[in-house]
Every structure is written in structure tokens, then in C-alpha cells.
Amino acid sequence: MEFLNNSKNYSLNRKTYINLRWIALIGQFAAINLAALVFNYQFSFIKANTVIFLGAISNIYLISFYIKNLLSNRTAFNFLIIDILQLTFLLYLTGGILNPFIIFLIIPSVFASLSLEKKTNYVLILITLISILFLTFFYEETSLPLPQKGSVDQYFYFSIPISLIIALFFLNFFAITFGQESSLRKDALDKIQQLIAKEHELVSLGGQAAAAAHSLATPLSTIKLITQEISKALKGNKDIEKDMILLSEQVERCNQILKKLTLNPDIDDEFIDYNLTLSNYLNEIIKSFKSISKKKFFLQINQDTNPIKFKRSIEIIYGLRNFIGNANKFAKEKIFITIKSDSEITEVIIEDDGQGFPKDILDKIGEPYIRSKEKNYTNKSGLGLGIFIGGTLLERNYAKITCRNSITRNGAEVIIKWNNKDLIAL
């Protein structure tokens, strides 16, 4: 069955699950034996304890023979079925649908909805539904202080399974929905962490290369100078002269390689320690896009009346680059980037002349893994991951982000706003 095969991304923590089962089994054992031995109620006491004992055996198996820390989708499915059937039979022996502990029957499927594969959840819901219907019509008579079927109003009696079924579907619907959203968001956040780790590695590599270029500049220059002097002294000796020219060329090549390995080949290595303004960062980002895009970029800084220098932030640079890259992807010809600042607020406004954000997902912009159903966007539209990553990185650095369709450009508009005190604190 297909619903049992996909277990790579869905699992339960074994230790947590075992502890929860022990709590349930101990509670069942206490309730059954208290009712029989202390209050002298008559029911299938031995059968009930046997059912609890079998549940304990399955838990001991999990402790002793299942060595993995996480239960796979298949294994979790099997044991959750055991939980449902074990509790169903226990309720069958103790009053059926009128037993107030019937509410616990829906817990395994709700528990699974948060962590297991969707098709597995559907099967568990179906098994729980069948169990509720079974207990509605079949159960053993007991002397427990429970209302009997014949002594209660028929409408009241059948309202119990109906309410349980409604609760079953309602709780599972929300658990599955929120579980999926949580899983998608976690996946997207994991990708952010990977990207940022990679960027930090590149920064570290660039810093080391810059330091190496700085440290090796003097010895390489000395080597080049000596080769030139030797070439002059041995002028006429063609074999040695060729070797000296080759050596000089290789020294120059070393200089070029070290320079390219720095974060920005056009700037000296001291720039790593500089505090720069947003316009400096945006200029760097725009230059990188101009080398790969034929579209026109317009950076407007005439309203940047209070430019603030702040510490270089990989998160801010990557976040801005994501939004500018998104504008570049959807623009027809032009991308407009405006910086506004005053004594309190600094804003970056990114606009393009494209079609704008699709109306059917406009209120969801910023969520990961969304796709427009409008035909005009199906070829270009992504999954919203770029905006989610960019937005998350900027929001972690105190930015407030607004995504909407531009009134003046007719395309998409993204407004990224900081309080100046937050930028200074970075």
C-alpha cells in the first residue's frame, strides 16, 4: 500500500511516544482495577486487564527491540492501529459508547495528524470512525454506573457518536492543516539556515583571501622585482630570459587570483571592516544583476536625506538581493529602487513594471510554497520561497515588509522599512 511506503520525511520520536503510551496504559490499569477491586463493579475484569497487558507488551517491544530514535511512518502507523484497537476493545468491555473515556479514542489519529504522512492519517481516521460506530451498537453489559441504552433518550444516545465523529474530523482537519504548514515552514527555514551558512563561509573565505592577498603582496612584488633585475643582468641569454618572463607572468597571475578570491575585486581588502550605507549595499547588488540581466535598474537616492552607516549584514544583503532578484524576474524592462530616510525612518522601495503580484495570492505573499492559478503567471511563478526567505531574513533584522501592487508602476511593489535606531543597533 502506497500510504505505508513514504516514510522518509514523516516520523515520531520513539521516546516521547513510549512515554505517552505508558501514561495511557497506567491510567487504564488504575481505572479498571479501582472500579473492580475498590468499588466492586461487575464487568469482564480479567479480559480488560489482558487487553492492557497486551498494550504493555507492545510498548516493551518498542523499548527493547526497536533501536531507532525515530519511528518511521510505517512503524508509527502499525502501533497507532494497535492503540486504537486496544482502546476500542477495552471500551467494548466497559460500556461502549456511553463510557465517558470514549473521548480518548480520537487521540491517536489526532496525534498522528501532526507528524505522519497524510494518507496514513486518513486510514487512521477511517479506523477510528469504524470503531466509534462499532461501539455505538455493540458492547458488553456491566454494573458500572453508566446509563444504559434503554434508559436514555434515543436522540441523546446517538448524539454521542455523532459529536465524536464531528470532533474527529474537525480536530484532524486542523491538525493536518497546521501540521503541513508547520512542516513547510520548517523546511523553508532549514533552507534559510543552509543559505546563510553558505554565505558566511563565502565571507570567511573572502576575508581569508583578502588577508592572504595583503600578506603576500610584498613577497610577490619582491619576487617580481628580482626576476626583472635578473632578466636585465642576463639579457641575451634567451633560455634564462624566457624562464624569467614566465616567472614574472606567474607572479602576476598569483596576484590576480588572490584579488578575484576577495569579496569584491574592485575594492581593497579593508572594505570588509567598513560600515556602509544602504545605497552602498544596493549599488553592489545592482552591479551584480547588471552583469547577468539586460533589464534597466534605476536607483533613486535623492530622498535619502539621512543615510545611516551600519555593520555589514549577510542577512540584509541576501534579503535585499532576493527581492531585487524577484523584481528582475518579473519586470518587463525596468526595476526602480528608491531609498527614503529621515530622522526616524529608513525605507527601501523596490518596484518593477511587470504584471504585479497575482490577485489570488496577494494576501498570502510572504508564505512559503504558494503558487498562483492565474494563467498569466503559471510560466514564471515560483513557489514563493524567495520572498519568504528574503522577508524572514530582513524581519530578523528589525525590518517591516509590505508587499502590494504599485499604483504608479502597475507592477509589484515591496516596501522595506526600518527604524533608524534599529539599523544603528545592528
C-alpha distance (Angstrom), angle and dihedral (degrees) to the residues before:
residue distance angle dihedral
M1 . . .
E2 3.79 . .
F3 3.81 95.6 .
L4 3.80 89.3 65.0
N5 3.81 96.4 49.6
N6 3.78 103.1 65.2
S7 3.78 102.8 71.0
K8 3.77 103.2 129.9
N9 3.80 97.3 96.1
Y10 3.79 99.7 30.6
S11 3.78 124.1 69.4
L12 3.80 146.7 135.9
N13 3.77 127.5 -129.5
R14 3.81 104.7 -106.6
K15 3.81 97.0 -148.8
T16 3.81 93.9 49.0
Y17 3.80 92.2 47.1
I18 3.83 92.6 48.6
N19 3.81 91.5 50.7
L20 3.82 92.0 49.8
R21 3.81 90.6 50.2
W22 3.83 91.3 50.6
I23 3.81 90.1 52.1
A24 3.83 90.3 50.8
L25 3.82 94.0 45.8
I26 3.82 93.6 47.2
G27 3.80 89.7 49.3
Q28 3.81 91.5 50.1
F29 3.81 92.0 47.4
A30 3.82 92.2 49.3
A31 3.82 93.8 47.7
I32 3.82 94.8 46.9
N33 3.81 96.2 46.2
L34 3.81 94.3 41.6
A35 3.81 90.2 53.6
A36 3.81 93.4 47.1
L37 3.82 104.3 36.1
V38 3.79 102.6 31.5
F39 3.81 104.0 30.3
N40 3.83 96.1 28.5
Y41 3.81 95.8 -133.9
Q42 3.80 115.0 167.8
F43 3.82 120.1 -124.2
S44 3.82 138.0 116.4
F45 3.78 92.9 -60.0
I46 3.83 97.5 167.5
K47 3.81 93.6 46.1
A48 3.82 90.8 49.2
N49 3.80 92.8 51.9
T50 3.81 89.8 46.3
V51 3.82 89.9 55.8
I52 3.81 90.5 50.2
F53 3.81 90.2 46.6
L54 3.83 91.0 53.9
G55 3.81 89.1 51.6
A56 3.80 89.5 52.3
I57 3.83 90.3 50.0
S58 3.82 90.2 54.9
N59 3.80 89.6 50.7
I60 3.80 91.8 49.9
Y61 3.81 87.7 52.3
L62 3.81 89.5 55.3
I63 3.81 90.4 50.8
S64 3.81 98.2 43.9
F65 3.78 107.8 31.4
Y66 3.80 107.6 23.1
I67 3.80 103.3 75.2
K68 3.81 101.9 174.4
N69 3.80 118.0 103.8
L70 3.81 92.3 -136.4
L71 3.78 127.0 50.2
S72 3.79 111.1 -131.1
N73 3.79 120.6 -127.7
R74 3.83 89.8 -102.3
T75 3.82 95.6 49.0
A76 3.81 93.9 44.1
F77 3.80 89.5 49.7
N78 3.82 92.0 53.0
F79 3.80 94.9 48.8
L80 3.80 94.0 44.3
I81 3.80 88.7 54.6
I82 3.81 87.6 52.5
D83 3.84 89.0 51.8
I84 3.81 92.8 50.7
L85 3.82 94.5 46.0
Q86 3.81 92.9 43.3
L87 3.81 92.3 52.8
T88 3.82 91.6 42.3
F89 3.81 91.7 56.0
L90 3.81 91.4 44.8
L91 3.81 90.4 52.9
Y92 3.80 89.7 46.1
L93 3.81 88.1 59.3
T94 3.82 93.8 46.6
G95 3.79 109.3 47.1
G96 3.80 106.2 -59.3
I97 3.77 120.0 -132.5
L98 3.83 92.9 0.1
N99 3.81 92.6 61.8
P100 3.84 105.5 105.9
F101 3.81 89.9 -139.8
I102 3.82 88.1 69.2
I103 3.82 87.8 98.6
F104 3.81 89.1 73.2
L105 3.80 89.6 66.2
I106 3.82 92.7 78.1
I107 3.82 94.4 50.8
P108 3.86 98.9 84.7
S109 3.82 93.6 55.4
V110 3.83 92.6 45.6
F111 3.81 89.8 47.1
A112 3.83 90.1 51.7
S113 3.81 92.8 47.8
L114 3.79 91.1 68.5
S115 3.79 96.1 53.6
L116 3.80 114.3 16.0
E117 3.78 136.5 75.9
K118 3.79 116.0 -77.0
K119 3.82 97.5 -118.1
T120 3.79 90.1 49.9
N121 3.81 88.7 54.0
Y122 3.81 91.0 52.5
V123 3.81 91.6 54.2
L124 3.83 91.5 48.9
I125 3.81 90.3 49.9
L126 3.81 89.7 51.1
I127 3.83 92.2 50.2
T128 3.82 90.4 48.5
L129 3.81 90.6 49.4
I130 3.82 91.2 51.9
S131 3.82 89.8 48.4
I132 3.81 92.0 52.9
L133 3.80 91.8 49.5
F134 3.82 90.9 46.4
L135 3.82 92.1 52.2
T136 3.80 90.1 48.3
F137 3.79 92.3 64.2
F138 3.81 104.5 22.0
Y139 3.82 130.6 51.7
E140 3.80 140.5 120.5
E141 3.78 120.9 -97.5
T142 3.84 113.7 -113.4
S143 3.79 139.6 175.5
L144 3.79 90.4 -122.0
P145 3.83 113.3 131.2
L146 3.81 91.7 -101.8
P147 3.80 127.6 126.8
Q148 3.81 111.8 -102.7
K149 3.78 122.3 -129.0
G150 3.79 93.3 -113.2
S151 3.81 94.0 48.8
V152 3.82 98.2 55.9
D153 3.76 130.8 67.1
Q154 3.81 112.0 -89.0
Y155 3.82 92.4 -128.8
F156 3.79 90.9 52.4
Y157 3.79 91.9 47.4
F158 3.81 95.0 53.2
S159 3.80 92.5 40.7
I160 3.83 87.9 71.1
P161 3.84 97.0 63.4
I162 3.82 90.7 38.5
S163 3.81 91.5 54.4
L164 3.81 90.4 45.8
I165 3.81 91.4 51.6
I166 3.81 91.2 48.7
A167 3.81 90.2 49.1
L168 3.82 89.9 46.8
F169 3.81 93.5 55.4
F170 3.80 95.2 37.1
L171 3.81 96.3 50.7
N172 3.79 93.9 41.5
F173 3.80 92.2 48.8
F174 3.79 91.8 55.1
A175 3.80 93.5 40.2
I176 3.83 92.2 51.7
T177 3.82 92.5 44.4
F178 3.79 95.8 48.0
G179 3.80 91.4 39.2
Q180 3.81 90.7 56.2
E181 3.79 92.8 45.7
S182 3.79 90.8 48.5
S183 3.80 91.1 48.7
L184 3.81 92.7 49.4
R185 3.80 92.2 47.1
K186 3.81 91.2 48.2
D187 3.81 90.0 50.7
A188 3.80 91.1 49.9
L189 3.81 92.2 47.2
D190 3.81 89.8 50.0
K191 3.80 88.4 54.9
I192 3.80 89.4 50.9
Q193 3.79 90.5 53.5
Q194 3.80 90.6 49.9
L195 3.80 92.5 49.2
I196 3.78 93.5 47.6
A197 3.81 91.6 46.9
K198 3.80 88.6 52.1
E199 3.80 91.7 48.6
H200 3.81 91.3 50.0
E201 3.81 89.5 50.7
L202 3.81 89.7 52.3
V203 3.79 90.9 48.6
S204 3.78 90.1 49.1
L205 3.80 90.9 48.1
G206 3.79 90.9 47.9
G207 3.79 91.2 49.8
Q208 3.79 91.8 49.8
A209 3.81 90.8 47.2
A210 3.79 90.6 49.4
A211 3.80 90.3 50.0
A212 3.80 90.2 47.4
A213 3.81 91.2 49.1
H214 3.79 90.2 49.7
S215 3.82 93.7 46.6
L216 3.80 95.2 44.1
A217 3.80 95.6 44.1
T218 3.82 94.2 87.4
P219 3.85 98.7 45.5
L220 3.81 91.5 43.8
S221 3.80 90.6 50.4
T222 3.79 89.7 48.6
I223 3.81 91.2 51.1
K224 3.78 90.9 48.9
L225 3.81 91.9 49.1
I226 3.81 92.4 49.1
T227 3.82 92.1 49.4
Q228 3.81 89.7 52.3
E229 3.82 91.3 50.4
I230 3.81 92.1 47.5
S231 3.80 89.7 48.9
K232 3.81 90.2 54.0
A233 3.82 92.6 46.2
L234 3.80 93.0 49.4
K235 3.77 96.5 39.3
G236 3.75 109.9 152.8
N237 3.78 95.1 34.0
K238 3.79 96.0 106.0
D239 3.81 97.6 -170.6
I240 3.82 95.0 53.0
E241 3.81 92.3 38.3
K242 3.83 90.5 57.2
D243 3.79 90.4 50.0
M244 3.80 91.7 50.1
I245 3.82 91.8 49.8
L246 3.81 89.9 49.3
L247 3.82 90.6 48.7
S248 3.81 91.0 50.3
E249 3.80 90.9 49.7
Q250 3.79 91.6 50.1
V251 3.81 91.0 51.1
E252 3.80 89.3 53.0
R253 3.80 89.7 47.9
C254 3.81 89.8 54.2
N255 3.81 89.1 54.2
Q256 3.81 91.5 51.3
I257 3.83 93.9 48.0
L258 3.79 92.5 50.5
K259 3.77 90.4 47.6
K260 3.83 92.6 51.6
L261 3.79 91.2 50.5
T262 3.81 91.8 61.1
L263 3.80 118.6 94.8
N264 3.79 92.7 -106.0
P265 3.83 117.6 16.6
D266 3.80 92.2 -160.7
I267 3.81 95.0 58.1
D268 3.76 129.0 64.3
D269 3.80 117.9 -109.2
E270 3.82 92.5 -102.8
F271 3.83 89.9 76.5
I272 3.79 89.8 81.1
D273 3.79 90.5 74.3
Y274 3.82 95.9 43.0
N275 3.80 124.8 111.3
L276 3.81 105.8 -135.2
T277 3.81 136.2 -171.4
L278 3.80 126.1 -114.7
S279 3.80 90.2 -104.2
N280 3.83 89.3 58.3
Y281 3.79 91.6 51.9
L282 3.79 93.7 44.1
N283 3.82 90.9 49.9
E284 3.81 89.7 55.0
I285 3.83 91.6 48.6
I286 3.81 93.3 46.8
K287 3.83 91.4 49.9
S288 3.79 90.0 54.1
F289 3.83 91.0 52.5
K290 3.80 94.3 45.8
S291 3.79 89.3 62.1
I292 3.84 91.9 58.5
S293 3.82 103.7 28.1
K294 3.79 133.5 63.3
K295 3.80 92.5 -155.5
K296 3.79 121.8 107.0
F297 3.80 121.8 -110.2
F298 3.80 122.0 -156.7
L299 3.81 118.4 -166.6
Q300 3.81 112.7 -167.5
I301 3.80 116.0 -166.2
N302 3.82 101.6 158.4
Q303 3.84 89.9 105.9
D304 3.80 92.7 48.8
T305 3.80 92.8 103.4
N306 3.80 96.4 156.6
P307 3.83 109.1 36.2
I308 3.79 111.4 -171.9
K309 3.77 124.7 -154.8
F310 3.78 115.0 -142.6
K311 3.77 139.3 171.8
R312 3.79 116.1 -75.2
S313 3.83 108.2 -94.6
I314 3.79 121.9 -166.8
E315 3.82 89.5 -162.1
I316 3.82 93.7 55.6
I317 3.80 93.4 44.6
Y318 3.79 92.7 48.5
G319 3.82 92.2 44.6
L320 3.82 93.2 50.9
R321 3.80 90.5 45.1
N322 3.83 90.8 53.9
F323 3.80 93.1 53.7
I324 3.82 93.1 44.1
G325 3.81 89.3 47.4
N326 3.80 89.6 52.0
A327 3.82 90.4 51.1
N328 3.82 89.9 48.4
K329 3.82 90.0 51.6
F330 3.81 96.1 53.0
A331 3.82 101.8 30.7
K332 3.80 119.2 105.9
E333 3.79 96.8 -148.4
K334 3.81 112.6 -34.0
I335 3.79 140.6 53.0
F336 3.80 119.1 -167.3
I337 3.80 120.6 -158.2
T338 3.79 118.6 -175.1
I339 3.79 128.6 -174.5
K340 3.80 118.1 -157.9
S341 3.77 124.9 180.0
D342 3.79 140.7 162.2
S343 3.78 135.4 164.2
E344 3.83 93.3 -61.9
I345 3.81 112.1 19.0
T346 3.81 136.9 47.2
E347 3.80 119.9 -166.4
V348 3.79 135.8 -174.5
I349 3.81 114.3 -162.8
I350 3.81 117.7 -166.4
E351 3.81 117.2 -168.7
D352 3.79 135.2 169.0
D353 3.80 135.5 -170.0
G354 3.80 94.9 -124.2
Q355 3.79 131.0 108.4
G356 3.79 95.6 -72.8
F357 3.77 127.8 -130.8
P358 3.83 114.8 -33.6
K359 3.79 110.2 -101.0
D360 3.81 93.8 -133.7
I361 3.82 92.6 62.4
L362 3.80 100.8 28.6
D363 3.81 92.5 107.2
K364 3.83 90.2 48.8
I365 3.81 97.4 51.6
G366 3.80 108.3 132.8
E367 3.81 95.6 38.2
P368 3.82 118.6 109.3
Y369 3.81 123.9 -115.1
I370 3.79 101.7 20.5
R371 3.79 125.1 142.3
S372 3.79 131.5 -170.2
K373 3.80 119.0 -122.7
E374 3.81 93.0 -154.8
K375 3.81 111.6 115.9
N376 3.80 94.3 -134.2
Y377 3.81 90.9 62.5
T378 3.79 104.2 38.7
N379 3.81 95.7 93.1
K380 3.80 97.1 49.1
S381 3.78 103.9 26.2
G382 3.77 118.6 108.5
L383 3.78 129.7 -168.5
G384 3.81 98.4 -84.3
L385 3.79 91.1 -107.1
G386 3.82 94.5 123.6
I387 3.81 93.0 54.9
F388 3.81 91.3 43.6
I389 3.81 92.1 51.6
G390 3.80 94.0 43.9
G391 3.79 92.6 45.5
T392 3.79 94.1 46.9
L393 3.81 93.0 49.8
L394 3.80 92.9 48.7
E395 3.81 94.2 44.4
R396 3.80 88.9 52.8
N397 3.79 85.1 59.2
Y398 3.83 94.5 53.6
A399 3.83 97.5 -93.9
K400 3.80 124.0 143.4
I401 3.80 113.7 -146.8
T402 3.80 130.2 -157.2
C403 3.81 121.6 -174.4
R404 3.78 119.1 -167.2
N405 3.79 143.0 131.7
S406 3.80 114.2 -80.9
I407 3.78 118.3 -114.9
T408 3.82 94.6 -158.4
R409 3.84 100.8 39.9
N410 3.83 98.7 29.6
G411 3.80 89.4 -136.9
A412 3.78 132.5 91.2
E413 3.79 120.9 -53.2
V414 3.79 127.6 -161.3
I415 3.80 120.4 -171.8
I416 3.80 116.8 -163.2
K417 3.81 113.2 -171.1
W418 3.81 133.1 -174.0
N419 3.75 134.0 -179.4
N420 3.80 105.6 -122.6
K421 3.79 91.7 -127.7
D422 3.83 89.1 58.7
L423 3.81 92.8 50.9
I424 3.78 90.8 50.4
A425 3.81 90.3 49.6
L426 3.82 93.1 56.5
